[in-house]
Amino acid sequence: MNTAHTRDGQPAIPTIDLSAFREGSPADRARVAADLDRAASTTGFFQVTGHGIPDEVQTGLTAAMDGFFNLPMWQKKALRPASPEFNRGYTPPLAERIGLGADTGSPTELFEAFNVGRSTEDFPGLGLDELQYAPNLWPLRPESFEPGVTAWFEQAARVSREITAVMAVALGLDQQFFAGYQDHSLEVLRLNNYRVPTAEIPPASGPVGAGAHTDRGIVTVLWADPEVRGLQMLHGEGVWEDVIPSPGALLVNLGDLLARWTNDRWISAPHRVLPPTDGEGRLVRRRSAAFFHDGNADAVISVLPGCADAEESVRYESVTVADHLAARPAESRSPVGVNP
């Protein structure tokens, strides 16, 4: 099984070849599912190859990100949401604390971001909550932004569903088991721009990145600038290790909801972003696009069959996706004894 590597060259996370599951023999599909189960049980992180996203879609995404984030700050700030409850639009630097324990004085993370997601317009007639399925705030400039971001969004959504199909097989379930939980899934694409401090943005009293946290939902599919260090996962006995994907691969990490769903058979791994650097250790810009696939807001999540038995009791009560996501951030799985 191939692996992505940490800075010191030691294997950290396995590689899941989606094309082998999509196009392979029954033996290939069983092997891919077993590889995913092992990764989900040991690290909560893996990378996917064979995802089938065309190069031109990737090029369109990065061009859209560069065009928007290079706009003057006043133009970007015009696209801030009316309230932070609406997870759409622009977030300027120094505006968020996303690390675990952020409400108790953790450093402010130095990044800017732009969020787009599924809206009620995508699912007419379902009467969905407009706060959870909020309208998007599309910029007029650059003109390539909306088509470029939308194309990536739809490809990432497809990849997320392919991954959950492999997950179902890995758990001994029907391959389409998760389909009924994701036909109007809460999905958000967060475009991140980790900026080198300038006179415009004073240095913060903490990492120029994002503090330690776990993701709240089912699965996150991440594209990031290749060869730029910064992302770390908590690995082994409280050790932070760099995660550097192979060229063309996408990183995937599991969220708290999936850990709950599997009765903690699978891991929601804490991760963080340190000041991005190049191979020489110089501070550089880092771009990433995190696609959060969280499931239908009204879906009821109960511990899955096969994840509890006479020896392993059910640890969690049933909960809707919306109620789980609305829980206080402090209830995220925290790396005990770790100071990010």
C-alpha positions in Angstrom: 0.0 0.0 0.0 1.5 3.3 -1.1 1.8 6.2 1.4 2.0 9.9 1.6 5.1 11.0 3.6 6.0 13.3 6.4 8.9 15.7 6.3 11.4 13.1 7.5 10.3 10.6 4.9 8.5 8.3 7.3 5.2 6.8 6.0 2.2 8.6 7.6 -1.0 8.0 5.7 -2.0 5.4 3.1 -3.1 5.9 -0.4 -6.6 4.8 -1.6 -6.9 4.3 -5.4 -10.5 5.1 -6.2 -10.0 3.9 -9.8 -9.2 0.4 -8.6 -12.5 0.4 -6.7 -14.4 2.0 -9.5 -13.0 -0.2 -12.3 -11.3 -3.1 -10.7 -12.3 -6.7 -10.0 -14.1 -7.9 -6.9 -10.7 -8.7 -5.3 -9.5 -5.2 -6.1 -12.6 -3.6 -4.6 -12.2 -5.7 -1.4 -8.5 -4.7 -1.1 -9.3 -1.0 -1.5 -12.1 -1.2 1.1 -9.7 -3.0 3.5 -7.0 -0.4 2.9 -9.6 2.4 3.8 -10.7 0.5 6.9 -7.1 0.3 8.1 -6.4 3.9 7.4 -9.7 5.1 9.1 -9.0 2.9 12.1 -5.4 4.0 12.6 -4.9 7.6 11.4 -8.2 9.0 10.2 -6.2 10.4 7.3 -5.5 9.1 3.8 -4.9 10.4 0.3 -6.8 9.4 -2.8 -5.6 8.9 -6.3 -7.5 7.9 -9.3 -10.2 10.5 -8.4 -10.8 11.4 -12.0 -10.9 15.2 -11.5 -9.8 16.7 -14.9 -6.6 18.9 -14.9 -8.6 21.8 -16.4 -11.0 21.8 -13.4 -8.0 22.0 -11.0 -6.5 24.9 -13.1 -9.9 26.7 -13.1 -10.1 26.4 -9.3 -6.6 27.9 -8.7 -7.1 30.6 -11.2 -10.4 31.5 -9.5 -8.8 31.6 -6.1 -5.9 33.7 -7.2 -8.1 36.1 -9.0 -10.3 36.6 -5.9 -7.7 36.7 -3.2 -5.6 39.2 -5.1 -8.5 41.7 -5.1 -8.2 44.8 -2.9 -9.3 44.1 0.7 -12.3 46.5 0.5 -13.7 44.5 -2.5 -13.3 41.2 -0.6 -14.8 42.6 2.6 -17.9 43.6 0.7 -18.7 39.9 0.4 -18.8 39.2 4.2 -22.0 37.5 5.3 -24.6 39.5 7.2 -24.0 37.3 10.2 -21.3 34.7 11.1 -24.1 32.1 11.3 -24.3 32.1 7.5 -21.3 30.1 6.5 -20.9 31.8 3.2 -18.8 34.5 1.6 -15.6 36.1 2.7 -13.7 35.8 6.0 -10.8 38.3 6.4 -7.5 37.6 8.2 -7.6 37.7 12.0 -11.4 37.2 12.0 -11.7 33.6 13.2 -10.4 31.2 15.9 -11.0 27.6 14.8 -8.6 25.8 17.0 -9.9 23.5 19.8 -10.4 25.6 22.9 -10.6 28.8 20.8 -13.1 30.3 23.2 -10.5 30.2 26.0 -8.0 32.5 24.4 -6.1 30.5 21.7 -4.3 32.6 19.1 -6.2 34.1 16.2 -5.3 32.2 13.0 -3.9 34.3 10.2 -5.7 33.2 7.0 -8.4 34.5 4.8 -11.2 32.3 3.3 -14.2 32.2 1.1 -17.1 29.7 1.6 -19.6 28.4 -0.9 -22.1 25.7 -0.2 -25.4 23.9 -1.1 -28.4 26.2 -0.8 -32.2 25.7 -0.6 -32.3 26.4 -4.4 -30.4 23.2 -5.0 -33.2 21.1 -3.4 -36.6 22.8 -4.3 -39.7 21.5 -2.5 -37.9 20.1 0.6 -38.5 23.1 2.8 -34.9 23.1 4.1 -33.6 25.5 6.7 -32.2 28.6 4.9 -29.6 29.1 7.6 -28.2 25.6 7.1 -28.6 25.8 3.3 -27.8 29.4 2.9 -27.6 31.3 -0.4 -24.1 31.9 -1.8 -22.4 35.3 -2.1 -20.7 35.2 -5.5 -18.3 37.9 -6.4 -18.6 39.7 -9.8 -14.8 39.7 -10.2 -13.1 37.7 -11.4 -15.6 36.6 -13.9 -14.1 33.1 -13.8 -14.7 32.7 -10.1 -18.2 31.2 -10.0 -17.8 28.8 -12.9 -14.3 27.7 -11.7 -15.3 27.2 -8.1 -18.6 25.5 -9.1 -16.9 23.0 -11.4 -14.5 22.0 -8.5 -17.4 21.9 -6.0 -19.3 19.3 -8.1 -16.2 17.2 -8.7 -15.4 17.2 -5.0 -19.0 16.2 -4.2 -18.7 13.3 -6.6 -15.4 12.2 -5.0 -16.9 12.4 -1.5 -19.7 10.1 -2.5 -17.3 7.6 -4.1 -15.3 7.6 -0.9 -18.5 6.9 1.2 -19.3 4.0 -1.2 -15.9 2.5 -0.4 -16.6 3.2 3.3 -19.8 1.2 3.1 -18.1 -1.8 1.7 -15.3 -1.5 4.3 -18.0 -1.6 7.1 -19.7 -4.7 5.6 -22.7 -2.7 4.4 -24.3 -2.4 1.0 -22.3 -0.1 -1.3 -25.3 2.3 -1.5 -25.9 2.4 2.2 -25.0 6.0 2.6 -26.9 7.3 -0.4 -30.1 7.9 1.6 -28.1 10.1 4.0 -26.5 12.3 1.3 -29.2 13.2 -1.3 -29.5 16.7 0.1 -26.2 16.8 2.0 -24.9 19.8 3.8 -21.7 20.6 1.8 -19.4 23.5 2.0 -16.3 24.3 0.0 -13.9 26.5 2.0 -11.2 28.2 -0.1 -8.2 29.2 2.2 -5.4 31.6 1.5 -2.7 31.4 4.2 -0.9 34.8 3.9 2.6 35.8 4.8 2.3 38.7 7.3 2.7 42.2 5.8 2.4 45.7 7.1 -1.3 45.4 6.3 -1.7 42.3 8.5 0.3 42.5 11.7 1.9 39.3 13.0 -0.4 37.3 15.3 0.6 35.8 18.7 0.4 32.3 17.4 0.7 30.1 14.3 0.3 31.8 10.9 -2.2 29.1 10.0 -5.0 27.3 11.7 -5.0 25.9 15.2 -5.5 22.3 16.2 -9.1 21.1 15.5 -11.1 18.1 14.3 -13.7 18.5 11.5 -17.3 18.1 12.6 -18.9 16.2 9.8 -18.5 13.0 7.8 -15.5 13.4 5.5 -13.3 16.3 4.2 -11.7 16.2 0.8 -8.7 18.6 0.6 -6.7 20.0 -2.3 -3.6 22.0 -1.2 -0.6 23.6 -2.9 1.9 20.9 -3.6 5.4 21.1 -2.0 4.2 23.6 0.6 4.6 22.4 4.2 2.1 23.4 6.9 -0.5 20.8 7.4 0.1 18.5 10.3 -1.9 15.7 11.9 -1.7 14.3 15.4 -0.1 10.9 15.0 0.9 8.2 17.4 1.6 9.2 21.0 0.8 12.9 20.8 3.3 13.6 18.0 2.5 16.2 15.3 3.7 15.1 11.9 3.7 17.0 8.5 1.4 15.6 5.9 2.6 16.1 2.3 0.4 14.5 -0.4 1.8 12.9 -3.5 1.5 14.9 -6.7 -2.0 14.9 -8.0 -3.5 13.2 -4.9 -6.2 14.7 -2.7 -6.0 14.4 1.1 -9.0 13.0 3.0 -9.7 13.2 6.7 -12.6 11.8 8.7 -14.9 14.0 10.9 -16.4 13.7 14.3 -19.8 12.6 12.9 -18.3 9.6 11.2 -16.4 8.6 14.3 -19.6 8.8 16.3 -21.5 6.9 13.6 -18.9 4.1 13.7 -18.9 4.0 17.5 -15.2 5.3 17.4 -14.1 2.4 15.3 -12.8 5.1 12.9 -10.8 8.1 14.0 -11.5 11.8 13.7 -7.9 13.0 13.7 -6.9 16.4 15.1 -4.9 18.5 12.6 -3.5 22.0 12.3 -1.7 24.3 9.9 1.6 25.8 10.9 3.3 28.7 9.1 3.5 27.5 5.5 7.1 27.1 4.3 9.0 25.9 1.3 11.7 23.2 1.2 14.2 25.8 2.5 12.1 26.8 5.4 11.1 30.2 4.1 7.6 31.5 4.7 5.4 31.2 1.6 1.8 31.6 0.7 -0.3 28.4 0.9 -3.7 27.8 -0.8 -6.1 25.0 0.0 -9.6 24.0 -0.8 -11.4 22.0 1.8 -14.7 20.3 0.8 -16.8 19.3 3.8 -19.4 16.6 3.1 -21.6 16.4 6.2 -24.8 14.5 5.2 -28.5 15.5 5.1 -29.3 18.0 7.9 -32.4 16.0 8.9 -30.8 12.6 8.7 -30.8 10.6 12.0 -27.4 9.1 12.8 -27.3 6.0 14.9 -24.3 3.7 15.6 -23.9 1.5 12.5 -24.6 -2.2 12.4 -21.4 -4.1 13.2 -19.8 -1.3 15.1 -21.2 -2.4 18.5 -21.7 -5.8 20.0 -21.7 -7.6 23.4 -18.1 -6.6 24.0 -18.3 -3.1 22.5 -21.4 -1.3 23.7 -23.1 1.6 21.9 -21.3 4.8 23.1 -23.6 7.4 21.5 -27.3 8.2 21.3 -29.0 8.8 18.0 -28.7 12.4 16.7 -29.6 14.4 13.6 -26.8 15.7 11.5 -28.0 19.3 12.2 -28.0 18.8 15.9 -24.6 17.3 15.9 -23.1 20.1 13.8 -24.8 22.7 16.1 -23.2 21.2 19.2 -20.7 23.5 21.0 -17.2 23.5 19.4 -15.8 22.5 22.8 -17.4 19.1 22.4 -15.0 18.3 19.5 -12.6 15.6 20.2 -9.6 17.4 21.7 -6.0 16.1 21.6 -5.5 15.7 25.4 -2.4 17.3 26.7 -1.4 18.8 23.4 -0.6 22.5 23.1 -1.1 23.5 19.5 
